[in-house]
Amino acid sequence: MRKLQDEDEDAFKKQFSRFTKEGLTADNLEEMYKKGHASIRSNPEPKAKATKEVKVKRWNRAKMTKAQREDSVKQKKEAYMRKLKADDDE
């Protein structure tokens, strides 16, 4: 971190912008990690996460039952027959 800061200021700002935004420097970086490790060692149990409600998106249709398929075919046949009858009447 220090080497990059000394050699190339622009690359340092690009790579460590979040660190500087949070107030972290090369000097207090090691202390931050030691503090994190100490807190994990004091209580190693993971914290419970809140469960998220996720709505499942389905892009394909749900399967139809056999009765539904037969009914769909029957409706299509009836519509086709009505169309043919209407064409004959004209």
C-alpha positions as CSV (number, residue, x, y, z in Angstrom):
1,M,0.0,0.0,0.0
2,R,2.8,2.4,0.9
3,K,4.9,1.4,-2.1
4,L,2.0,2.1,-4.5
5,Q,1.3,5.4,-2.8
6,D,4.9,6.5,-3.2
7,E,5.3,5.3,-6.8
8,D,1.9,6.1,-8.5
9,E,-0.6,8.4,-6.8
10,D,-3.3,7.9,-9.4
11,A,-3.1,4.1,-9.3
12,F,-3.2,4.3,-5.5
13,K,-6.3,6.4,-5.5
14,K,-8.0,4.1,-8.0
15,Q,-7.1,0.9,-6.1
16,F,-7.6,2.1,-2.5
17,S,-10.3,4.8,-2.9
18,R,-12.7,2.9,-0.6
19,F,-10.0,2.5,2.1
20,T,-9.3,6.2,2.1
21,K,-13.0,7.0,2.1
22,E,-13.4,4.8,5.3
23,G,-10.3,6.5,6.9
24,L,-8.0,3.5,6.6
25,T,-4.3,4.0,6.0
26,A,-1.3,1.7,5.8
27,D,-0.6,2.4,9.5
28,N,-4.0,1.4,10.9
29,L,-4.8,-1.4,8.5
30,E,-3.0,-4.0,10.5
31,E,-4.8,-2.9,13.7
32,M,-8.1,-3.2,11.9
33,Y,-7.5,-6.8,11.0
34,K,-6.2,-7.7,14.5
35,K,-9.3,-6.1,16.0
36,G,-11.5,-8.1,13.6
37,H,-9.7,-11.4,14.4
38,A,-10.0,-10.7,18.2
39,S,-13.7,-10.1,17.9
40,I,-14.2,-13.4,16.0
41,R,-12.1,-15.3,18.5
42,S,-14.1,-13.9,21.4
43,N,-17.5,-14.9,19.8
44,P,-17.0,-17.4,17.0
45,E,-20.7,-18.1,16.6
46,P,-22.0,-16.7,13.3
47,K,-24.7,-14.1,13.6
48,A,-28.2,-15.2,12.3
49,K,-29.1,-13.5,9.1
50,A,-32.5,-12.2,8.4
51,T,-34.4,-14.3,5.9
52,K,-35.4,-12.6,2.7
53,E,-38.7,-13.2,1.0
54,V,-37.9,-14.1,-2.6
55,K,-40.6,-14.2,-5.2
56,V,-39.7,-16.9,-7.8
57,K,-39.9,-15.7,-11.3
58,R,-41.2,-18.2,-13.9
59,W,-40.5,-17.3,-17.5
60,N,-42.0,-20.5,-18.8
61,R,-45.6,-21.7,-18.3
62,A,-46.6,-24.1,-15.6
63,K,-47.5,-27.6,-16.9
64,M,-51.2,-28.2,-17.7
65,T,-53.0,-31.3,-16.6
66,K,-54.4,-33.8,-19.2
67,A,-57.9,-32.5,-18.7
68,Q,-56.8,-28.9,-19.3
69,R,-54.9,-29.9,-22.5
70,E,-58.0,-31.8,-23.8
71,D,-60.2,-28.8,-23.0
72,S,-57.8,-26.5,-24.8
73,V,-57.8,-28.6,-27.9
74,K,-61.7,-28.9,-27.7
75,Q,-62.0,-25.1,-27.6
76,K,-59.6,-24.6,-30.5
77,K,-61.5,-27.1,-32.6
78,E,-64.8,-25.4,-31.8
79,A,-63.4,-22.0,-32.7
80,Y,-62.0,-23.3,-36.0
81,M,-65.4,-24.9,-36.8
82,R,-67.2,-21.7,-36.1
83,K,-64.8,-19.8,-38.3
84,L,-65.3,-22.3,-41.1
85,K,-69.1,-22.1,-40.7
86,A,-68.9,-18.2,-40.7
87,D,-66.9,-18.4,-43.9
88,D,-69.4,-20.7,-45.6
89,D,-72.3,-18.4,-44.7
90,E,-70.7,-15.4,-46.4
